[in-house]
């Protein structure tokens, strides 16, 4: 079986991404959409491609199989962030129902690809349910933490609980704060990135106290992101294997703390493909298979 991803830290064997050429399309396409999608500013098309190609070279050092979502006329710039519209369990994919209205067609585009790629669909979040990938964190293969906020609601979590009833022993709901409001991006993974089974990068100022205590009680060591590196996406770090991670350049204190905890860190420039659209390396990648 070449799919199943009930972990955030096991070695990635297969990964789904989307190139800026297929998401951003053209400078004109970027100029027409970025304001409506609440980007910080308009990404530079040529620089975005350069940043992305370098990121892919880092990914290929650890991931044997990287696959690309094709261009789709039904989705916009945010489709570059392939992590959000789908989750892949041992029994198949669960398609999300996106909390951001402009992204509602992304799960259907992902379904079309997964059908061709041999990944069955276990189910979908439907109706009033809302669920985005950045709010779902596998603590281990039988335990999920789910952030409940503006992008993921109680009904979406209820449906996820039903769909994973025979796959998950414990689902922890983590209430998220208002922070900068409903138009901005605040996912659980905005403040928590698993690095190994017993190691996580966190921004504790935004973590609910009971959840933070729960992580520590499970024996998970917490590496703290300094205040000055939170807005520069220091907390959004992708683990491609235990203690093997990729992060955005420009967060030296966070990098040093990870390395002191025994992690190997690679960096890429993410100004155009990450910071301007508020999506880091985890957001840009959807592991299909980890083991």
Secondary structure, DSSP 8 states (H G I E B T S, - for coil): ---B---SSS-EEEEEE--HHHHT--HHHHHHHTTTTT-SS---HHHHHHHHHHHHHHHHTT-SEEEE----TT--GGGG-TTSSEEEETTEEEE-B-SSGGGTTHHHHHHHHHHHHT--EEEE--TT--B-GGGEEEEETTEEEEEESSSS-HHHHHHHHHHTTTT-SEEEEEE---TT-TTS---GGGSEEEEETTEEEE-GGGS-HHHHHHHHHTT-EEEE--GGGTTTTTT--EEEETTEEEEESS-HHHHHHHHHTT-EEEEE--TTTTGGGT--TTTT-EEEEE-
